[in-house]
Amino acid sequence: EGADELTFLDVTASSADRETTYEVVRRTAECVFIPLTVGGGIREVSDVDKLLRAGADKVSINTAAVARPELLREASQRFGAQCIVLSLDARRVPDGGEPTPSGFEVTTHGGRSGTGIDAVEWASRGQQLGVGEILLNSMDADGTKAGFDTEMIAAVRAVVDVPVVASGGAGAVADFPPAVDAGADAVLAASVFHFGQLRISEVKDGLRTAGVTVR
């Protein structure tokens, strides 16, 4: 299909208090020959080690990092920043919620729990702790197919130098270029590809037409 990377997120692993299925990761890694990012259920550095040994190229950490930020530093120092991703599930602060400086807050447990932590500040701290990439998912846009949250992307881009992968909201080819224009280094989509609503080649053609360099 032409994907540059594959991301496998077990979004209920943390809320269900279970590990990511390593056997699925191993079998997937045997079948694909593009970079594979895996996340969900990571609690300790040993979990990162298991996933890398199972075949993951990068490991994405969210809930455990919010609970213990030093996990990011420990993992990046042991395995290298290039394979540690801060998975940042963010949303606009809901009505009645405690305001944050940026207006966005971090969520955990697959978006089920708000934290009151400012999402933009957390992205900056993640970079300081040594992550090599940020997977930025808008929980408000996720599943809506109404386009990426470009305001959120731009806000995070302004405070980090590491690559930002934007996720949440893709519904049409025209949704992708604005995310890149806002500062995303890469764009991620799931359901539109899973259900055949879009083809990866279509999206790449649309990005090229918009003047974006793609592989």
Secondary structure, DSSP 8 states (H G I E B T S, - for coil): ---S-EEEE-TTTTTTT----HHHHHHHHHH--S-EEEESS--SHHHHHHHHHHT-SEEEE-HHHHH-THHHHHHHHHH-GGGEEEEEEEEE--TTS---SSSEEEEETTTTEEEEEEHHHHHHHHHHTT-SEEEEEETTTTTT-S---HHHHHHHHTT--S-EEEES---SGGGHHHHHHTT-SEEE--HHHHTTSS-HHHHHHHHHHTT----
